[in-house]
Amino acid sequence: MRLLRIPVAAGLALALVTVVPTGSAGAEPKPTPAQARKKLEKLNEQADLLVEKYNQASEKWKRARKKYRALNDDLTRQGERVAGLRTELVTMAVSTYQFGSITGWEGMVSQTDPGALLSGLAAVDQLSASRAQSLHAFDEATKELRDSRDKAKDALAEADRTRDELAVEKARVEKMIKAQQKVLREVGAYNPGNPDSAGIQYNGPASGNARAALEFAFAQVGKPYQYGGTGPGGWDCSGLVQAAWRSGGVSLPRTTWEQWSWGAGRKVSLNDLQPGDLIFSEGLGHVSLYAGDGKIVHAPQTGDVVKVVPLSAYGRRLVGAVRP
């Protein structure tokens, strides 16, 4: 009997053992779904962490893109202002050139009326002050334009870097996902789910905002797990939790790590759980919602669907809980 070890992608190896029979004996039966799940535990844990890294990179890119767009809009506004001031200065310069020798000093010194002379001098002073003010405004606006252009350029470069980072994480996740799908399909345990699932009704003990969150989550039961998924047809763990609590009127960050940090002052004991609490596991790679009566609702992993399971049977290295 010879053991073959099959490496999986992204530098994260999991040995999937295949038994090759000797002689004329038939091949050993495929492992049961339970056995496949055991083999996949390590792979799922690694996938959880990779998906959350992908989500982090995705959120970082979205923030960088938003920053660039805001700065680019500001750059456009500054450009329009500078163009307007430039037109104003050109108009003033042309007017001075055309009429200055007629209505300016030459005309004033020929005035025999002292009152008219003083009035003319005041007008020149006013024109000079207005010109100086316009020149100063143009100079300041031009400096702001340059600053805005530089900031927008830096923001665009940041967005490009995070886009590349996102592409790397996405490639790693997709290789891991393919490895998971392959094993699950081999043993007939792959569940594609139904993106149009109507879910199930929540009849637990939650009330108020927590009830609204759980009613939303239960309505997603049967929909497929999808890495990076934020609905409505598929979800990853943190995407489901975020959307559920949004329906309950609470704005949570996107990723598990951010959700855990957000709840730094809201942590509760796993022995004191209430419906709607966020339960973190797998080194903060996974999050679920406590549904009450010893159950959780969550989006587990690739090849599975949003489901309700007993917390006691979950067993994925619980880290702690947060109460929104």
GIGI-V940038 format. One record per pair of residues at least 12 apart in sequence whose C-alpha atoms are under 8 Angstrom apart, sorted by the first residue. I is the first residue (numbers start at 1). J is the second residue. Records with the same first field share a line. If there is no record, write none. Layout:
BEGIN
I: J ; J
END
This chain:
BEGIN
1: 19 ; 20 ; 21 ; 22
2: 19 ; 20 ; 21
3: 17 ; 18 ; 19 ; 20
4: 16 ; 17 ; 18 ; 19
5: 17 ; 18
8: 175 ; 176 ; 179
9: 172 ; 175 ; 176 ; 179
10: 172 ; 173 ; 175 ; 176
12: 46
14: 42 ; 43
16: 39
30: 186 ; 187
31: 187
32: 187
33: 184 ; 187 ; 188 ; 189
36: 183 ; 184 ; 187
40: 180
43: 176 ; 180
44: 180 ; 301
45: 282 ; 285
47: 173 ; 176 ; 177
48: 282 ; 285 ; 286 ; 301
49: 283 ; 284 ; 285 ; 286
50: 169 ; 172 ; 173
51: 173 ; 227 ; 228
52: 255 ; 256 ; 257 ; 285
53: 169
54: 166 ; 169 ; 170 ; 173 ; 228
55: 228 ; 254 ; 255
56: 255
57: 162 ; 163 ; 165 ; 166 ; 169
58: 162 ; 163 ; 166
59: 254
60: 162
61: 159 ; 162 ; 163 ; 166
64: 155 ; 156 ; 158 ; 159 ; 162
65: 155 ; 156 ; 159
67: 155
68: 152 ; 153 ; 155 ; 156 ; 159
69: 152
71: 148 ; 149 ; 151 ; 152 ; 155
72: 148 ; 149 ; 152
74: 148
75: 145 ; 148 ; 149 ; 152
78: 141 ; 144 ; 145 ; 148
79: 145
81: 141
82: 138 ; 141 ; 142 ; 145
85: 134 ; 137 ; 138
86: 138
88: 134
89: 131 ; 134 ; 135
92: 131
104: 120 ; 124
108: 120 ; 121
177: 302
180: 302 ; 303
181: 302 ; 303
184: 303
189: 303
190: 303 ; 304
191: 224 ; 303 ; 304 ; 305
192: 224 ; 303 ; 304 ; 305
193: 222 ; 223 ; 224 ; 225 ; 304 ; 305
194: 222 ; 223 ; 224 ; 233
195: 222 ; 223 ; 224 ; 232 ; 233 ; 234
196: 223 ; 233
197: 219 ; 220 ; 221 ; 222 ; 223
198: 219 ; 220 ; 221 ; 222
199: 218 ; 219 ; 220 ; 221 ; 222 ; 223
200: 218 ; 219 ; 220 ; 221
201: 215 ; 218 ; 219
202: 214 ; 215 ; 218 ; 219
204: 291 ; 292 ; 293
205: 275 ; 292 ; 293
206: 274 ; 275 ; 276 ; 291 ; 292
208: 248
209: 245 ; 248 ; 249
210: 245 ; 248 ; 275 ; 276
211: 248 ; 275 ; 276
212: 244 ; 245 ; 247 ; 248
213: 244 ; 245 ; 246 ; 247 ; 248 ; 276
214: 244 ; 275 ; 276 ; 289 ; 291
216: 244 ; 247
217: 240 ; 241 ; 244 ; 297 ; 298
218: 297 ; 307 ; 308
220: 306
221: 305 ; 306 ; 307 ; 308
222: 305 ; 306 ; 307
223: 235 ; 305 ; 306
224: 299 ; 303 ; 304 ; 305 ; 306
225: 237 ; 299 ; 300 ; 301 ; 302 ; 303 ; 304 ; 305 ; 306
226: 301 ; 302
227: 302
230: 243
235: 299 ; 306
236: 299 ; 300 ; 301
237: 286 ; 287 ; 288 ; 298 ; 299 ; 300
238: 254 ; 255 ; 256 ; 286 ; 287 ; 288
239: 254 ; 255
240: 298 ; 299
241: 278 ; 287 ; 288 ; 289 ; 298
242: 254
250: 324
256: 280 ; 284 ; 285 ; 286 ; 287
257: 284 ; 285
260: 280 ; 284 ; 322
263: 322 ; 323 ; 324
264: 322
266: 322 ; 323 ; 324
267: 320 ; 321 ; 322 ; 323
268: 320 ; 321 ; 322 ; 323
269: 320 ; 321
270: 320 ; 321
273: 290 ; 292 ; 321
274: 290 ; 291 ; 292 ; 323
275: 289 ; 290 ; 291 ; 292
276: 289 ; 290 ; 291 ; 292 ; 323 ; 324
277: 289 ; 290 ; 321 ; 322 ; 323 ; 324
278: 290 ; 321 ; 322 ; 323 ; 324
279: 318 ; 319 ; 320 ; 321 ; 322
280: 318 ; 319 ; 320 ; 321
281: 316 ; 317 ; 318 ; 319 ; 320
282: 316 ; 317 ; 318 ; 319
283: 317 ; 319
284: 319
294: 310 ; 311 ; 312
295: 308 ; 309 ; 310 ; 311 ; 312
296: 308 ; 309 ; 310 ; 311
297: 309
END
